Amino acid sequence: MLLQVTLTPAEGKRLIGKAIAKMEVVQRAMKEGIIAIATSTTTGYVLEELLGIEVDKGMFTAGVVTARGCCVTDPKGRGRYHVIDHGEVKTMGLEELIAVLEQMDSDDVFIKGANAIDPYGTAAIFLGSPKGGTIGAAIGYLTAKGVHFIIAAGLEKLVPYPLEDVAARTGIDRVDISLGMPVGLMVVHGEVVTEIEAFRLLTGVEATPIGGGGIDGGEGSKTFIIEGDERAVKETYELLLEIKGEPPLRTRTMSCSECWANCKYKELEG
């Protein structure tokens, strides 16, 4: 049985959030271990699905990409990291998160968004800070300890080149002119969950992207053909009725006068 559906980026994020929240490794860590959830719009959906709370997902970020370009989220009202430690929920800053990472082991889970994925299962994250931001602080602990690293990234993030090659062309100090904050790109390896994996995890169907883009609110969308037996497809249809209509996200960025980035907008608006 076949079903066709178009998902906006926000709808795709909701689908991914539902799927990650139901993953076996995540559910086990909820009760018996530690889950660290780094800030990003997609992980905001994961947090909502795990805890049944409402998150200002547009502000659950540190760096953000808007129509103007890469930018810094306004520190006023910015979301904090969330850690679920044996069922107890804590919010914290980066230094406290590092202390948690020191305690985590291979049964625990770290969930983060990404800025790019490629067709080969690789993900990458923008680095706006010379210190490498969250992932720069966390990656050593994750890799050394074998922590389950789940990367939440919709297919809107798909880049049609190997990210290992793309990353070599980036760097904050290598960019000569930037409309928006210049960034580096760190390639990371973990379990990438896109809409394709989310459909499979939630209802067992196979989702194939057949197109992308749109207008009138459909910008950035992906159109899918869903295939499975009648029961699974009908279950997917009911799930999609819950997800369709997910509102787009809004954010608030730091003012140019306060920002340190080597960005042309400061000059143009100065």
Helices and strands as residue ranges (DSSP letters): E 2-7, H 9-22, H 24-32, E 34-37, H 41-51, G 57-59, E 63-66, E 69-72, E 81-85, E 88-92, H 94-103, E 109-113, E 116-117, E 123-127, H 133-145, E 148-152, G 155-157, H 163-167, E 184-188, E 191-193, H 195-203, E 206-212, E 222-227, H 230-243, G 256-258, H 264-269
